[in-house]
Every structure is written in C-alpha cells, then in structure tokens.
Amino acid sequence: MAIPTEERTVDGLEKQIGVNHFGTHLLTRLMEKQIIDGGRVVFLSSVAHKHGGWDWDNVNYTKPNKYVPMIAYGRSKLANVLDAKAFAGHLSDRRINTYALHPGVVNTDLFRNVTDGRLISRVFRVAKSLGAFVLASPLTGSLTTLRCAIDPALAGPEFSGKYWSHMKQVQPSALASDPANPPRLWEITEELLETKLGKKIENLLK
C-alpha cells in the first residue's frame, strides 16, 4: 500500500497494481479448474477504490511522472472491484460466486508506507497513531471477508460480483458501477499478462 516511490515487479509491472490486481487475476485464472462448482472467490479491495480515479492509457503506469502513491493504491483496489464483477460473469455457468470487499480500516502494518502529504494519507496516519482507539482489530477486520467466503445466505447468484463493507452489500464508486469497465479491464489485463507470459492464458489451463 502506497509505496513512496514507484517500484516495478520483476515482470515490469507497477508494483501495487502488479501485486494487488495482475497477480490475483492470474492466480484466479490458473485456479479455475480447482475451484469447485458452486464455490466462491473473494477479492480483498478497499474503500480506497473510490479515490484512485482511472486512466485507461496508463493502467501499468507507463507514462512518466504520473505516479502518486495513494492514487496508485486506489487504482489497484478499484481493479479488484472490477475484476470481481468480470469474474462473476466469467464463472457464472459453474455457479461460482465472486465478492469484492472493504474489510474496514484495520490496525495492521499496512500503513507503514503512507508518508505523502495528500489528505487521505494524513487521515490514515492520524488513525494509525490512535491505533486500537479508532481502528478495527484484525479479528473484526476479517469478519466481512469470512461472511463473503462462507455465509450460506450469500450463495445466490444475485450476490455474485457485488461489493461489501461492514458485513453488508454496499454501492461501490461510479467507476466500479459502470458495466462497461469490467470487461474492458479484463481485456487489458489478459493481453498484458499474455505478453508477459509469452502465451495465451487459455493454453495454461489445458
């Protein structure tokens, strides 16, 4: 989260979206055959998905001087919400549900790199300094994830691809709600990953 200066993975991906989105997308694709029919896939997003904006021409931060730590983090979390929606359609014939969620602002070491001067960064730093007084415990922070993963009441197809926070379904950002965006990100993601892998993802699933 919020790496102070732009870093790249060994594959040349901007590290936040590389780890938080491209890696999880590929992992989910590679595990498709292992997921039982009627199973679930949970994408751990964040309320920060509302603060990243989007730039379709700069998904992997190939434009110079465009990197801002919290914006890059927010975009990676927006990608999680969009990917949950895309996978909901992709896996629907096997009754596999997907869920994206915000676990809450949890008292962990996630904030260690939040050092820039943006308002949202200052808010995170103040919250972290107050620790247990204002932040959820890791146990409490796990509850929405657990509900999406195992609650029998959320098994219906009407719950797939939805966004959750504080144990309930909530409306994500306008960008996350636009039905044109999940398939567009899916196409960009698949093309970029196949370029890095040197082969079609479908060929890896055989």
N, CA, C and O of each residue as an XYZ file, in Angstrom:
824
protein
N       0.837     -1.205      0.000
C       0.000      0.000      0.000
C       0.869      1.251      0.000
O       1.742      1.425      0.851
N       0.604      2.131     -0.989
C       1.207      3.478     -1.012
C       2.725      3.457     -0.956
O       3.321      4.193     -0.170
N       3.359      2.632     -1.771
C       4.825      2.621     -1.853
C       5.290      4.037     -2.219
O       4.841      4.582     -3.227
N       6.173      4.638     -1.429
C       6.502      6.067     -1.595
C       7.004      6.451     -2.980
O       6.613      7.486     -3.519
N       7.877      5.615     -3.564
C       8.369      5.884     -4.910
C       8.006      4.712     -5.804
O       7.895      3.576     -5.342
N       7.827      4.988     -7.059
C       7.394      3.945     -7.987
C       8.393      2.788     -8.029
O       9.593      2.988     -8.214
N       7.873      1.591     -7.856
C       8.680      0.383     -7.955
C       8.032     -0.568     -8.954
O       6.834     -0.481     -9.222
N       8.839     -1.475     -9.501
C       8.361     -2.428    -10.502
C       8.585     -3.848    -10.019
O       9.552     -4.133     -9.313
N       7.682     -4.732    -10.406
C       7.899     -6.152    -10.164
C       8.955     -6.658    -11.138
O       9.371     -5.933    -12.042
N       9.389     -7.908    -10.952
C      10.382     -8.478    -11.867
C       9.842     -8.572    -13.284
O      10.615     -8.699    -14.233
N       8.518     -8.511    -13.440
C       7.898     -8.572    -14.763
C       7.680     -7.196    -15.365
O       7.130     -7.086    -16.461
N       8.098     -6.145    -14.671
C       7.957     -4.801    -15.203
C       6.613     -4.163    -14.939
O       6.246     -3.192    -15.602
N       5.863     -4.698    -13.970
C       4.568     -4.125    -13.625
C       4.739     -3.144    -12.474
O       5.534     -3.385    -11.565
N       3.996     -2.036    -12.507
C       3.966     -1.162    -11.335
C       3.569     -2.031    -10.146
O       2.589     -2.772    -10.219
N       4.318     -1.946     -9.061
C       4.232     -2.974     -8.021
C       2.860     -3.085     -7.364
O       2.409     -4.195     -7.081
N       2.183     -1.963     -7.115
C       0.902     -2.061     -6.413
C      -0.166     -2.739     -7.269
O      -0.847     -3.651     -6.800
N      -0.317     -2.307     -8.506
C      -1.317     -2.952     -9.347
C      -0.827     -4.318     -9.817
O      -1.629     -5.194    -10.141
N       0.496     -4.498     -9.853
C       1.036     -5.808    -10.218
C       0.700     -6.868     -9.193
O       0.267     -7.967     -9.540
N       0.903     -6.531     -7.907
C       0.617     -7.478     -6.830
C      -0.882     -7.562     -6.555
O      -1.440     -8.655     -6.465
N      -1.533     -6.403     -6.423
C      -2.924     -6.378     -5.982
C      -3.923     -6.774     -7.062
O      -5.007     -7.261     -6.741
N      -3.588     -6.578     -8.323
C      -4.537     -6.915     -9.388
C      -4.017     -7.966    -10.362
O      -4.593     -9.050    -10.465
N      -2.934     -7.660    -11.077
C      -2.493     -8.590    -12.125
C      -2.143     -9.965    -11.551
O      -2.472    -10.994    -12.143
N      -1.480     -9.972    -10.404
C      -1.136    -11.254     -9.789
C      -2.351    -12.037     -9.346
O      -2.429    -13.247     -9.561
N      -3.314    -11.346     -8.721
C      -4.514    -12.053     -8.253
C      -5.385    -12.504     -9.421
O      -6.019    -13.557     -9.349
N      -5.422    -11.717    -10.494
C      -6.169    -12.121    -11.679
C      -5.592    -13.407    -12.257
O      -6.324    -14.354    -12.544
N      -4.268    -13.432    -12.424
C      -3.635    -14.620    -12.994
C      -3.810    -15.831    -12.076
O      -4.092    -16.931    -12.549
N      -3.645    -15.633    -10.770
C      -3.831    -16.742     -9.834
C      -5.242    -17.313     -9.934
O      -5.428    -18.530     -9.961
N      -6.226    -16.432     -9.989
C      -7.610    -16.900    -10.085
C      -7.847    -17.652    -11.383
O      -8.534    -18.674    -11.397
N      -7.287    -17.156    -12.461
C      -7.426    -17.837    -13.754
C      -6.788    -19.223    -13.697
O      -7.372    -20.195    -14.176
N      -5.594    -19.317    -13.114
C      -4.890    -20.592    -13.072
C      -5.580    -21.601    -12.145
O      -5.387    -22.809    -12.285
N      -6.380    -21.104    -11.205
C      -7.060    -21.978    -10.265
C      -8.481    -22.341    -10.695
O      -9.188    -23.049     -9.979
N      -8.893    -21.857    -11.860
C     -10.288    -22.057    -12.281
C     -10.727    -23.514    -12.199
O     -11.810    -23.807    -11.692
N      -9.906    -24.417    -12.687
C     -10.304    -25.830    -12.696
C     -10.369    -26.418    -11.297
O     -11.092    -27.387    -11.062
N      -9.606    -25.831    -10.351
C      -9.577    -26.361     -8.995
C     -10.727    -25.846     -8.134
O     -11.038    -26.430     -7.096
N     -11.361    -24.745     -8.567
C     -12.487    -24.199     -7.811
C     -13.707    -25.074     -8.068
O     -14.086    -25.289     -9.219
N     -14.317    -25.573     -7.015
C     -15.470    -26.466     -7.193
C     -16.662    -25.673     -7.721
O     -16.802    -24.485     -7.432
N     -17.507    -26.326     -8.485
C     -18.749    -25.696     -8.923
C     -19.553    -25.277     -7.694
O     -19.707    -26.048     -6.747
N     -20.057    -24.061     -7.720
C     -20.758    -23.529     -6.565
C     -19.834    -22.906     -5.537
O     -20.290    -22.497     -4.469
N     -18.528    -22.824     -5.837
C     -17.561    -22.245     -4.908
C     -17.583    -20.722     -4.929
O     -18.460    -20.103     -5.532
N     -16.616    -20.143     -4.271
C     -16.564    -18.688     -4.145
C     -15.137    -18.177     -4.315
O     -14.171    -18.868     -3.993
N     -15.025    -16.952     -4.828
C     -13.750    -16.248     -4.930
C     -13.948    -14.877     -4.288
O     -14.866    -14.142     -4.650
N     -13.087    -14.541     -3.339
C     -13.206    -13.276     -2.610
C     -12.035    -12.369     -2.981
O     -10.875    -12.766     -2.871
N     -12.343    -11.159     -3.418
C     -11.339    -10.165     -3.785
C     -11.276     -9.109     -2.679
O     -12.256     -8.408     -2.428
N     -10.137     -9.003     -2.032
C      -9.978     -8.055     -0.929
C      -9.648     -6.676     -1.502
O      -8.509     -6.402     -1.879
N     -10.647     -5.830     -1.558
C     -10.478     -4.483     -2.098
C     -10.334     -3.496     -0.940
O      -9.768     -3.837      0.099
N     -10.834     -2.294     -1.112
C     -10.697     -1.261     -0.086
C     -11.617     -0.099     -0.438
O     -11.950      0.113     -1.603
N     -12.021      0.649      0.582
C     -12.748      1.888      0.328
C     -11.886      2.851     -0.483
O     -12.400      3.774     -1.115
N     -10.574      2.631     -0.462
C      -9.660      3.470     -1.253
C      -9.917      3.350     -2.744
O      -9.405      4.160     -3.517
N     -10.706      2.349     -3.177
C     -11.010      2.237     -4.610
C     -11.758      3.467     -5.118
O     -11.793      3.722     -6.321
N     -12.353      4.224     -4.208
C     -13.105      5.417     -4.602
C     -12.211      6.627     -4.835
O     -12.682      7.659     -5.314
N     -10.929      6.515     -4.502
C     -10.045      7.678     -4.523
C      -8.922      7.579     -5.555
O      -8.044      8.441     -5.602
N      -8.946      6.542     -6.372
C      -7.837      6.371     -7.300
C      -8.058      6.961     -8.674
O      -7.095      7.221     -9.396
N      -9.332      7.181     -9.059
C      -9.581      7.579    -10.437
C      -9.177      6.462    -11.380
O      -9.000      5.321    -10.953
N      -9.031      6.778    -12.647
C      -8.618      5.750    -13.604
C      -8.043      6.411    -14.830
O      -8.405      7.540    -15.162
N      -7.151      5.719    -15.505
C      -6.569      6.175    -16.763
C      -6.341      4.943    -17.618
O      -5.381      4.204    -17.401
N      -7.212      4.716    -18.584
C      -7.140      3.503    -19.391
C      -5.864      3.430    -20.212
O      -5.452      2.345    -20.621
N      -5.235      4.571    -20.458
C      -3.995      4.580    -21.235
C      -2.756      4.454    -20.351
O      -1.628      4.501    -20.843
N      -2.972      4.292    -19.038
C      -1.826      4.257    -18.131
C      -2.061      3.258    -16.995
O      -1.683      3.512    -15.851
N      -2.688      2.122    -17.318
C      -3.028      1.123    -16.299
C      -1.775      0.625    -15.591
O      -1.790      0.414    -14.378
N      -0.696      0.439    -16.335
C       0.557     -0.067    -15.749
C       1.575      1.043    -15.516
O       2.769      0.773    -15.382
N       1.116      2.281    -15.468
C       1.989      3.420    -15.203
C       3.188      3.455    -16.154
O       4.342      3.498    -15.729
N       2.882      3.435    -17.435
C       3.935      3.559    -18.435
C       4.194      5.018    -18.802
O       5.216      5.323    -19.417
N       3.289      5.922    -18.437
C       3.524      7.341    -18.671
C       4.457      7.887    -17.596
O       4.290      7.576    -16.417
N       5.427      8.690    -17.984
C       6.368      9.227    -16.981
C       5.699     10.262    -16.076
O       4.761     10.950    -16.481
N       6.202     10.356    -14.844
C       5.808     11.392    -13.886
C       4.314     11.373    -13.553
O       3.727     12.423    -13.290
N       3.701     10.197    -13.563
C       2.278     10.087    -13.248
C       2.022      9.322    -11.949
O       0.872      9.170    -11.536
N       3.076      8.846    -11.310
C       2.895      8.002    -10.134
C       2.649      8.833     -8.879
O       3.454      9.694     -8.526
N       1.521      8.565     -8.205
C       1.221      9.137     -6.895
C       0.850      7.957     -5.995
O      -0.068      7.209     -6.332
N       1.532      7.765     -4.860
C       1.387      6.530     -4.086
C      -0.039      6.115     -3.761
O      -0.420      4.980     -4.045
N      -0.846      7.007     -3.168
C      -2.191      6.622     -2.765
C      -3.129      6.466     -3.959
O      -4.055      5.655     -3.914
N      -2.902      7.229     -5.022
C      -3.714      7.065     -6.225
C      -3.429      5.708     -6.850
O      -4.346      5.019     -7.297
N      -2.154      5.326     -6.882
C      -1.807      4.010     -7.436
C      -2.439      2.900     -6.607
O      -2.926      1.913     -7.159
N      -2.434      3.054     -5.292
C      -3.073      2.055     -4.434
C      -4.571      2.009     -4.701
O      -5.143      0.929     -4.849
N      -5.211      3.177     -4.765
C      -6.645      3.227     -5.019
C      -7.020      2.592     -6.342
O      -8.041      1.912     -6.443
N      -6.202      2.808     -7.350
C      -6.487      2.191     -8.656
C      -6.373      0.672     -8.589
O      -7.157     -0.042     -9.213
N      -5.402      0.186     -7.837
C      -5.261     -1.267     -7.725
C      -6.457     -1.878     -7.012
O      -6.864     -2.999     -7.317
N      -7.018     -1.140     -6.061
C      -8.191     -1.625     -5.329
C      -9.464     -1.489     -6.167
O     -10.377     -2.305     -6.043
N      -9.528     -0.458     -7.021
C     -10.629     -0.352     -7.977
C     -10.580     -1.532     -8.945
O     -11.615     -2.095     -9.302
N      -9.393     -1.895     -9.360
C      -9.240     -3.041    -10.252
C      -9.787     -4.317     -9.614
O     -10.341     -5.167    -10.309
N      -9.633     -4.458     -8.280
C     -10.186     -5.629     -7.592
C     -11.702     -5.681     -7.705
O     -12.273     -6.747     -7.935
N     -12.360     -4.527     -7.544
C     -13.823     -4.484     -7.645
C     -14.264     -4.815     -9.068
O     -15.202     -5.586     -9.272
N     -13.584     -4.229    -10.047
C     -13.918     -4.502    -11.442
C     -13.671     -5.966    -11.796
O     -14.449     -6.566    -12.537
N     -12.598     -6.537    -11.272
C     -12.264     -7.921    -11.595
C     -13.267     -8.885    -10.965
O     -13.612     -9.902    -11.567
N     -13.736     -8.571     -9.761
C     -14.771     -9.411     -9.146
C     -16.013     -9.447    -10.022
O     -16.635    -10.497    -10.181
N     -16.375     -8.296    -10.593
C     -17.529     -8.247    -11.480
C     -17.272     -9.028    -12.771
O     -18.154     -9.731    -13.264
N     -16.063     -8.899    -13.312
C     -15.733     -9.611    -14.546
C     -15.726    -11.121    -14.322
O     -16.258    -11.870    -15.141
N     -15.134    -11.568    -13.230
C     -15.110    -12.999    -12.925
C     -16.502    -13.532    -12.602
O     -16.778    -14.708    -12.836
N     -17.372    -12.698    -12.075
C     -18.748    -13.137    -11.801
C     -19.413    -13.624    -13.076
O     -20.088    -14.654    -13.079
N     -19.221    -12.882    -14.157
C     -19.769    -13.315    -15.436
C     -19.011    -14.490    -16.020
O     -19.608    -15.412    -16.575
N     -17.693    -14.455    -15.893
C     -16.845    -15.494    -16.477
C     -17.106    -16.865    -15.859
O     -17.003    -17.883    -16.544
N     -17.441    -16.900    -14.580
C     -17.608    -18.165    -13.861
C     -19.061    -18.513    -13.568
O     -19.342    -19.487    -12.869
N     -19.980    -17.720    -14.098
C     -21.392    -17.900    -13.727
C     -21.959    -19.248    -14.164
O     -22.839    -19.784    -13.489
N     -21.480    -19.808    -15.272
C     -22.034    -21.088    -15.730
C     -21.703    -22.230    -14.783
O     -22.311    -23.298    -14.857
N     -20.737    -22.010    -13.890
C     -20.390    -23.031    -12.891
C     -20.907    -22.648    -11.505
O     -20.546    -23.268    -10.505
N     -21.743    -21.636    -11.456
C     -22.342    -21.170    -10.204
C     -21.291    -20.777     -9.172
O     -21.507    -20.914     -7.968
N     -20.154    -20.290     -9.654
C     -19.105    -19.796     -8.763
C     -19.345    -18.307     -8.525
O     -19.367    -17.522     -9.472
N     -19.520    -17.923     -7.282
C     -19.770    -16.538     -6.926
C     -18.476    -15.798     -6.618
O     -17.512    -16.384     -6.127
N     -18.470    -14.518     -6.910
C     -17.341    -13.656     -6.565
C     -17.832    -12.506     -5.695
O     -18.990    -12.094     -5.776
N     -16.933    -11.999     -4.865
C     -17.260    -10.908     -3.954
C     -16.038    -10.005     -3.839
O     -14.913    -10.488     -3.712
N     -16.262     -8.691     -3.882
C     -15.209     -7.729     -3.572
C     -15.599     -7.041     -2.272
O     -16.783     -6.819     -2.018
N     -14.610     -6.702     -1.444
C     -14.989     -6.136     -0.146
C     -13.944     -5.186      0.408
O     -12.761     -5.241      0.074
N     -14.442     -4.312      1.272
C     -13.603     -3.449      2.104
C     -13.639     -4.022      3.515
O     -14.714     -4.089      4.111
N     -12.494     -4.441      4.074
C     -12.507     -5.089      5.387
C     -12.646     -4.127      6.555
O     -12.799     -4.551      7.701
N     -12.592     -2.824      6.266
C     -12.517     -1.825      7.317
C     -11.097     -1.286      7.405
O     -10.183     -1.815      6.772
N     -10.921     -0.244      8.184
C      -9.582      0.297      8.417
C      -9.040     -0.423      9.643
O      -9.457     -0.163     10.772
N      -8.102     -1.334      9.400
C      -7.711     -2.324     10.398
C      -6.329     -1.997     10.972
O      -5.456     -1.498     10.262
N      -6.146     -2.275     12.230
C      -4.906     -1.969     12.938
C      -3.827     -3.003     12.594
O      -3.561     -3.926     13.364
N      -3.216     -2.824     11.423
C      -2.123     -3.686     10.973
C      -0.969     -2.803     10.509
O      -1.009     -1.583     10.674
N       0.040     -3.408      9.938
C       1.212     -2.660      9.457
C       1.030     -2.171      8.012
O       1.990     -1.723      7.385
N      -0.184     -2.254      7.489
C      -0.425     -1.870      6.099
C      -0.045     -0.414      5.831
O       0.333     -0.070      4.711
N      -0.141      0.432      6.836
C       0.057      1.873      6.642
C       1.518      2.306      6.698
O       1.802      3.504      6.672
N       2.429      1.381      6.772
C       3.834      1.735      7.027
C       4.429      2.646      5.955
O       5.369      3.389      6.238
N       3.896      2.606      4.716
C       4.466      3.417      3.635
C       3.696      4.701      3.366
O       4.050      5.447      2.453
N       2.646      4.975      4.144
C       1.807      6.144      3.871
C       2.506      7.378      4.422
O       2.367      7.715      5.598
N       3.253      8.042      3.559
C       4.090      9.163      4.007
C       3.877     10.439      3.201
O       4.443     11.472      3.556
N       3.079     10.411      2.125
C       2.941     11.632      1.319
C       1.985     12.614      2.007
O       1.418     12.313      3.057
N       1.818     13.791      1.397
C       1.067     14.860      2.035
C      -0.390     14.949      1.653
O      -1.060     15.901      2.056
N      -0.915     13.999      0.893
C      -2.318     14.046      0.492
C      -3.219     13.898      1.711
O      -2.847     13.258      2.696
N      -4.409     14.495      1.637
C      -5.331     14.493      2.770
C      -5.637     13.077      3.244
O      -5.597     12.804      4.444
N      -5.945     12.170      2.308
C      -6.284     10.809      2.706
C      -5.115     10.131      3.411
O      -5.316      9.325      4.319
N      -3.893     10.456      2.993
C      -2.703      9.898      3.652
C      -2.579     10.428      5.078
O      -2.250      9.676      5.995
N      -2.842     11.718      5.265
C      -2.774     12.300      6.609
C      -3.822     11.680      7.522
O      -3.566     11.432      8.700
N      -5.008     11.432      6.965
C      -6.068     10.786      7.751
C      -5.631      9.398      8.196
O      -5.819      9.028      9.355
N      -5.044      8.620      7.273
C      -4.570      7.284      7.622
C      -3.506      7.350      8.723
O      -3.512      6.529      9.640
N      -2.594      8.325      8.636
C      -1.525      8.418      9.627
C      -2.082      8.766     11.012
O      -1.640      8.218     12.021
N      -3.053      9.679     11.048
C      -3.672     10.024     12.326
C      -4.386      8.812     12.908
O      -4.269      8.523     14.098
N      -5.128      8.104     12.054
C      -5.841      6.912     12.524
C      -4.868      5.882     13.072
O      -5.114      5.278     14.116
N      -3.755      5.682     12.358
C      -2.774      4.700     12.806
C      -2.155      5.103     14.139
O      -1.882      4.244     14.977
N      -1.931      6.391     14.344
C      -1.335      6.844     15.601
C      -2.263      6.610     16.781
O      -1.805      6.446     17.912
N      -3.578      6.595     16.521
C      -4.546      6.345     17.584
C      -4.809      4.849     17.776
O      -5.420      4.428     18.759
N      -4.330      4.062     16.812
C      -4.350      2.600     16.919
C      -5.678      2.016     17.321
O      -6.690      2.241     16.657
N      -5.682      1.261     18.410
C      -6.851      0.498     18.840
C      -8.034      1.383     19.212
O      -9.159      0.892     19.309
N      -7.803      2.682     19.424
C      -8.909      3.560     19.785
C      -9.850      3.817     18.615
O     -11.043      4.038     18.822
N      -9.331      3.793     17.387
C     -10.174      4.125     16.233
C     -10.156      3.057     15.137
O     -11.017      3.068     14.258
N      -9.195      2.142     15.177
C      -9.069      1.150     14.123
C      -9.672     -0.183     14.547
O      -9.686     -0.526     15.730
N     -10.168     -0.925     13.567
C     -10.691     -2.258     13.842
C      -9.542     -3.214     14.153
O      -8.438     -3.059     13.632
N      -9.806     -4.180     14.988
C      -8.806     -5.213     15.250
C      -8.727     -6.141     14.039
O      -9.673     -6.200     13.254
N      -7.626     -6.862     13.871
C      -7.549     -7.830     12.772
C      -8.697     -8.835     12.796
O      -9.186     -9.236     11.739
N      -9.133     -9.248     13.987
C     -10.251    -10.185     14.072
C     -11.523     -9.558     13.524
O     -12.223    -10.169     12.716
N     -11.821     -8.346     13.960
C     -13.010     -7.654     13.449
C     -12.877     -7.405     11.950
O     -13.848     -7.524     11.203
N     -11.669     -7.058     11.518
C     -11.437     -6.785     10.106
C     -11.605     -7.991      9.209
O     -11.757     -7.850      7.995
N     -11.580     -9.177      9.796
C     -11.735    -10.393      8.992
C     -13.190    -10.794      8.771
O     -13.474    -11.667      7.951
N     -14.118    -10.160      9.500
C     -15.490    -10.663      9.526
C     -16.211    -10.542      8.179
O     -16.925    -11.462      7.780
N     -16.032     -9.424      7.479
C     -16.696     -9.275      6.183
C     -16.137    -10.273      5.176
O     -16.876    -10.834      4.366
N     -14.821    -10.490      5.234
C     -14.211    -11.497      4.365
C     -14.795    -12.875      4.647
O     -15.142    -13.610      3.721
N     -14.904    -13.221      5.919
C     -15.446    -14.524      6.288
C     -16.895    -14.665      5.870
O     -17.312    -15.728      5.410
N     -17.667    -13.599      6.028
C     -19.071    -13.691      5.626
C     -19.193    -13.970      4.134
O     -19.965    -14.834      3.719
N     -18.429    -13.236      3.330
C     -18.487    -13.452      1.883
C     -17.999    -14.851      1.503
O     -18.470    -15.428      0.523
N     -17.074    -15.387      2.263
C     -16.486    -16.690      1.938
C     -17.384    -17.859      2.321
O     -17.399    -18.876      1.628
N     -18.144    -17.729      3.429
C     -18.812    -18.932      3.939
C     -20.282    -18.770      4.305
O     -20.943    -19.773      4.575
N     -20.820    -17.560      4.326
C     -22.211    -17.402      4.759
C     -23.163    -18.048      3.749
O     -23.197    -17.619      2.596
N     -23.932    -19.058      4.140
C     -24.867    -19.713      3.209
C     -25.910    -18.754      2.650
O     -26.438    -18.980      1.561
N     -26.209    -17.690      3.381
C     -27.224    -16.742      2.930
C     -26.775    -15.942      1.710
O     -27.603    -15.311      1.053
N     -25.473    -15.958      1.395
C     -24.956    -15.190      0.259
C     -24.637    -16.082     -0.936
O     -23.861    -15.697     -1.811
N     -25.232    -17.267     -0.975
C     -24.888    -18.232     -2.021
C     -25.575    -17.963     -3.351
O     -25.130    -18.476     -4.378
N     -26.636    -17.183     -3.366
C     -27.391    -16.984     -4.600
C     -26.635    -16.194     -5.646
O     -25.760    -15.397     -5.307
N     -26.961    -16.401     -6.916
C     -26.260    -15.681     -7.991
C     -26.453    -14.178     -7.943
O     -25.651    -13.431     -8.502
N     -27.510    -13.727     -7.280
C     -27.753    -12.289     -7.192
C     -26.696    -11.574     -6.344
O     -26.604    -10.347     -6.383
N     -25.899    -12.328     -5.577
C     -24.857    -11.732     -4.747
C     -23.503    -11.693     -5.445
O     -22.582    -11.033     -4.965
N     -23.370    -12.385     -6.563
C     -22.075    -12.508     -7.219
C     -21.653    -11.198     -7.876
O     -22.450    -10.522     -8.526
N     -20.382    -10.859     -7.690
C     -19.836     -9.645     -8.289
C     -20.134     -8.377     -7.521
O     -19.792     -7.284     -7.973
N     -20.771     -8.504     -6.358
C     -21.146     -7.330     -5.582
C     -20.013     -6.884     -4.667
O     -19.032     -7.600     -4.463
N     -20.176     -5.680     -4.121
C     -19.178     -5.064     -3.237
C     -19.739     -4.979     -1.829
O     -20.905     -4.633     -1.634
N     -18.887     -5.302     -0.830
C     -19.333     -5.431      0.549
C     -18.455     -4.607      1.479
O     -17.266     -4.416      1.225
N     -19.057     -4.122      2.557
C     -18.326     -3.394      3.583
C     -19.108     -3.477      4.884
O     -20.333     -3.357      4.880
N     -18.406     -3.681      6.002
C     -19.049     -3.761      7.314
C     -20.196     -4.763      7.318
O     -21.281     -4.492      7.833
N     -19.930     -5.925      6.730
C     -20.822     -7.084      6.781
C     -22.063     -6.968      5.903
O     -22.966     -7.799      6.004
N     -22.124     -5.961      5.050
C     -23.305     -5.826      4.205
C     -22.917     -5.359      2.806
O     -21.837     -4.810      2.587
N     -23.830     -5.595      1.867
C     -23.608     -5.149      0.495
C     -23.813     -3.650      0.407
O     -24.807     -3.125      0.908
N     -22.870     -2.954     -0.235
C     -22.958     -1.504     -0.405
C     -22.640     -1.161     -1.854
O     -22.136     -1.995     -2.606
N     -22.936      0.060     -2.230
C     -22.694      0.517     -3.599
C     -21.246      0.977     -3.742
O     -20.803      1.823     -2.965
N     -20.496      0.450     -4.706
C     -19.129      0.940     -4.929
C     -19.146      2.257     -5.687
O     -20.212      2.832     -5.906
N     -17.985      2.736     -6.087
C     -17.869      4.013     -6.792
C     -18.546      3.965     -8.156
O     -18.903      2.897     -8.655
N     -18.715      5.138     -8.744
C     -19.325      5.214    -10.074
C     -18.503      4.461    -11.104
O     -19.064      3.783    -11.965
N     -17.179      4.569    -11.030
C     -16.322      3.837    -11.960
C     -16.485      2.333    -11.793
O     -16.497      1.589    -12.774
N     -16.612      1.889    -10.549
C     -16.779      0.461    -10.288
C     -18.163     -0.026    -10.699
O     -18.352     -1.215    -10.956
N     -19.130      0.884    -10.763
C     -20.509      0.509    -11.079
C     -20.807      0.549    -12.571
O     -21.838      0.033    -13.004
N     -19.930      1.149    -13.363
C     -20.147      1.256    -14.804
C     -19.967     -0.120    -15.443
O     -18.868     -0.673    -15.388
N     -21.020     -0.693    -16.053
C     -20.924     -2.051    -16.593
C     -19.941     -2.201    -17.743
O     -19.566     -3.321    -18.092
N     -19.521     -1.101    -18.333
C     -18.560     -1.184    -19.438
C     -17.136     -1.408    -18.944
O     -16.285     -1.861    -19.710
N     -16.863     -1.103    -17.687
C     -15.487     -1.133    -17.208
C     -14.928     -2.522    -16.894
O     -13.769     -2.777    -17.221
N     -15.695     -3.443    -16.272
C     -15.110     -4.772    -16.001
C     -14.618     -5.505    -17.247
O     -13.491     -6.000    -17.241
N     -15.419     -5.597    -18.322
C     -14.890     -6.300    -19.497
C     -13.724     -5.584    -20.160
O     -12.851     -6.222    -20.748
N     -13.711     -4.270    -20.066
C     -12.592     -3.527    -20.658
C     -11.311     -3.810    -19.885
O     -10.260     -4.028    -20.489
N     -11.387     -3.808    -18.550
C     -10.197     -4.126    -17.762
C      -9.777     -5.572    -17.975
O      -8.583     -5.862    -18.045
N     -10.740     -6.484    -18.081
C     -10.426     -7.897    -18.334
C      -9.592     -8.038    -19.603
O      -8.579     -8.738    -19.615
N     -10.018     -7.375    -20.659
C      -9.294     -7.470    -21.937
C      -7.877     -6.924    -21.812
O      -6.929     -7.545    -22.292
N      -7.725     -5.768    -21.170
C      -6.399     -5.182    -20.989
C      -5.520     -6.093    -20.140
O      -4.346     -6.299    -20.445
N      -6.101     -6.635    -19.075
C      -5.347     -7.498    -18.160
C      -4.878     -8.766    -18.862
O      -3.714     -9.150    -18.749
N      -5.780     -9.411    -19.582
C      -5.426    -10.646    -20.269
C      -4.336    -10.394    -21.312
O      -3.396    -11.179    -21.431
N      -4.460     -9.310    -22.057
C      -3.467     -9.001    -23.084
C      -2.101     -8.732    -22.464
O      -1.085     -9.216    -22.961
N      -2.075     -7.957    -21.371
C      -0.796     -7.644    -20.741
C      -0.155     -8.899    -20.160
O       1.045     -9.122    -20.325
N      -0.953     -9.720    -19.478
C      -0.404    -10.941    -18.893
C       0.111    -11.899    -19.969
O       1.161    -12.519    -19.803
N      -0.625    -12.015    -21.059
C      -0.185    -12.911    -22.129
C       1.091    -12.406    -22.784
O       1.917    -13.202    -23.229
N       1.260    -11.088    -22.846
C       2.508    -10.533    -23.363
C       3.667    -10.883    -22.439
O       4.744    -11.259    -22.901
N       3.444    -10.758    -21.127
C       4.491    -11.086    -20.162
C       4.797    -12.584    -20.145
O       5.953    -12.986    -20.015
N       3.747    -13.413    -20.277
C       3.921    -14.864    -20.214
C       4.431    -15.450    -21.521
O       5.040    -16.520    -21.531
N       4.182    -14.748    -22.627
C       4.574    -15.249    -23.926
C       3.658    -16.343    -24.454
O       4.026    -17.080    -25.368
N       2.458    -16.448    -23.875
C       1.496    -17.464    -24.318
C       0.103    -17.086    -23.840
O      -0.055    -16.286    -22.919
N      -0.898    -17.668    -24.474
C      -2.283    -17.428    -24.082
C      -2.579    -18.068    -22.730
O      -2.139    -19.183    -22.449
N      -3.325    -17.353    -21.902
C      -3.714    -17.917    -20.599
C      -4.531    -19.180    -20.789
O      -4.385    -20.132    -20.022
N      -5.389    -19.201    -21.801
C      -6.198    -20.394    -22.048
C      -5.334    -21.624    -22.268
O      -5.731    -22.731    -21.906
N      -4.154    -21.444    -22.859
C      -3.260    -22.581    -23.103
C      -2.670    -23.116    -21.798
O      -2.281    -24.281    -21.718
N      -2.606    -22.261    -20.779
C      -2.093    -22.702    -19.484
C      -3.127    -23.500    -18.696
O      -2.789    -24.200    -17.742
N      -4.382    -23.387    -19.102
C      -5.467    -24.031    -18.357
C      -5.768    -25.418    -18.855
O      -6.576    -26.125    -18.253
N      -5.128    -25.839    -19.963
C      -5.426    -27.148    -20.543
C      -4.805    -28.257    -19.714
O      -4.950    -29.433    -20.048
